[in-house]
Amino acid sequence: MILEINIMIKTLSKPKKRLSDKYRWILTKKQGKNLNEHIKQMREEWDDEALSLRTW
């Protein structure tokens, strides 16, 4: 029981990894910027589509 509690405490107290740390060195800086721009554009398109669907 004590071992289980210690394991839970260690698991819960671990700092969360940021996505930028997790995926560091997988994408180049240029690829990361392009991906961010693509995501931004997609979100804007989704927002525009959602607004146009509300006007029906």
C-alpha positions in Angstrom: 0.0 0.0 0.0 2.8 2.4 0.9 4.7 1.6 -2.3 1.5 2.3 -4.3 1.1 5.7 -2.6 4.8 6.5 -3.3 4.4 5.6 -6.9 1.3 7.7 -7.2 3.0 10.7 -5.6 6.0 10.4 -7.9 3.8 10.1 -10.9 1.6 13.1 -10.0 4.5 15.3 -9.0 6.3 14.9 -12.3 6.3 18.2 -14.2 4.3 18.1 -17.4 6.3 18.3 -20.6 5.5 21.1 -23.0 4.8 20.0 -26.5 7.7 22.2 -27.7 10.0 20.2 -25.5 8.5 16.9 -26.4 8.9 17.4 -30.2 12.1 19.4 -30.1 14.5 18.4 -32.9 11.8 16.5 -34.8 10.8 19.5 -36.9 13.2 22.2 -38.1 12.5 25.8 -37.0 11.2 26.6 -40.5 8.9 23.5 -40.5 7.6 24.5 -37.1 6.8 28.0 -38.4 5.1 26.6 -41.5 3.1 24.2 -39.3 2.0 27.1 -37.0 0.9 29.2 -40.0 -1.0 26.2 -41.4 -2.7 25.5 -38.1 -3.6 29.2 -37.8 -5.1 29.3 -41.3 -7.1 26.1 -40.7 -8.5 27.5 -37.4 -9.5 30.7 -39.2 -11.2 28.7 -41.9 -13.1 26.6 -39.3 -14.2 29.8 -37.5 -15.4 31.3 -40.7 -17.3 28.2 -41.6 -18.8 28.0 -38.1 -20.0 31.6 -38.5 -21.5 30.9 -41.9 -23.3 27.9 -40.6 -24.9 30.0 -37.8 -26.5 32.3 -40.4 -28.6 29.5 -41.9 
